[in-house]
Structure formats: structure tokens, C-alpha cells
Amino acid sequence: MEFKYRKESKNSYIINGEFKFAVNNKEVMIDYKPSPGGGSGADWVVYRYNFTEPGMYTLLWIYTKYLDRNSTESLTSEIEVTIKL
């Protein structure tokens, strides 16, 4: 399985975005790095996951935004998923 994502994230402890991917409730990927250019115009990142055996799987994508309570900035994320059977 393959997906690509991009997120806005800044190099800051106060304003940051974290993107996670989990399979069957186990985190297999965490991206907390800042986006190039400080967030705007972030490039797509491709992530591939190989299933080791046939069966049913629960897939979960999570984007968490850490933001100072007084900030009015918004951070976004986008995802595109491709599943080949």
C-alpha cells in the first residue's frame, strides 16, 4: 500500500503539526519534522507499507496540530491513498 501526504508544520515548540500512520492500532510512521519553507507550499512525501500476510487491517491516519492558545495560525494536511490489490 502506498500513500502520499503533505502537511504544514513549523520549526517551533508552540506551533507544530505531527502526522502519524497506524496499522491495527500500532503506529508505524510518525512525522513531526517541520515542513520545508516553514509550512506553506510543502512537498508531497510518499510512504509505502508492505502487509506481511493477507487479512483484514485497520488503517488510521492522524494529524495533530500543536498550537499556542493565543495564536490565530492554521495548519493543514492533505493525504492521497493508493491501494493495489
N, C-alpha and C positions, 0 to 999 in steps of 0.2 A: 504494500500500500504506500502511496506517496501523497503528500500534501505540501502546499506552499503557503507561506504566511508572511505578512509584514506587519510591523507594529510601530507605533510612535513610543519612544522612550527616551528619557534624558539621563545624562550622567549626573544624577543628583540623588541624595538620600531622601529628599522630600517629594520630588516629582519623578516618578519612575513607573514603568509598566513591565509586568512579568508574564510570559506566555508559557503554558505548560500543556503537555500532551500525556494522557494516561491510557493504558490498556488494562482492562479488568481491574480498575481502581489502583493500579500501580503506575506511578509516574515514570515515564521512560525518557522524557525530554523536558528540560527547563531552560528557558532563555530569559535571562534578566539583564543582558548586556544592553547598553544604550544603542539607539539607532544611529547610523551614520548621519551626520548633518544635524544632530540634535533632535531628530524626530520627524521633521517634515520631509516628505519625499523618500521615505525608507525603501530600500530594495527588497524584492521578494527573496525569501530563504526557503530552500527545498529541503524537506526531511523525508526520509524513507524508513519504513518499518517492515521487517520481514516476519510474518507469522510462521512459527515453527511447526505447527500442526493444524489440521482442519478443525473446525468447530465454530461455536458462537463466541463473539467477542464484544465487549462493551468499550467503545472508544469515546474519549472525553477530551475536549479542548477547553482550556481555561485561560482567560486573560484577566489579570488583576492589575488594577491601577492604584498606585500609592500616591496620594496627593495631600498636600498641606490643606488643612481645613479652610484657610483663607484664600486659597488660590482659585482663580476662575479658569485656569487652563483645562482644556480637554485633550485626552489622548485616545487614539483609536487603534483598532486592529482589524485585519481582514484575513480570511482564510479561504483557500480553494482546495478541495479534496478530490483525488482521483483514486478510484478503487478498481483494480483489474482482476477479474475472476478467471 
